Amino acid sequence: MASNTSTNKIPPLTIVAFVASFLLPIAGVVLGVLSLVRLPRRSRGRGLAIASVVIGAVLTGLTVLGWMSWLSLTA
């Protein structure tokens, strides 16, 4: 039984978006949205793209809150 390995692979953009969501959260959000737009509805890697958007958004929000609290303490 031969299987087509190209349909079973997670797209590289989705993997880059997931990694970027931890390193540079806003880039993870942007790349995650781009990969969601490119992927079909029932495609492999869609969950990873959604996770990168959510993780990037949460970490971006926490970063903004951290900066705001730090700035309010120094003012």
Summary of the structure (lengths in Angstrom):
residues: 75
radius of gyration: 16.2
end to end distance: 67.7
largest distance: 67.7
contacts: 216
relative contact order: 0.17
helix: 73%
strand: 0%
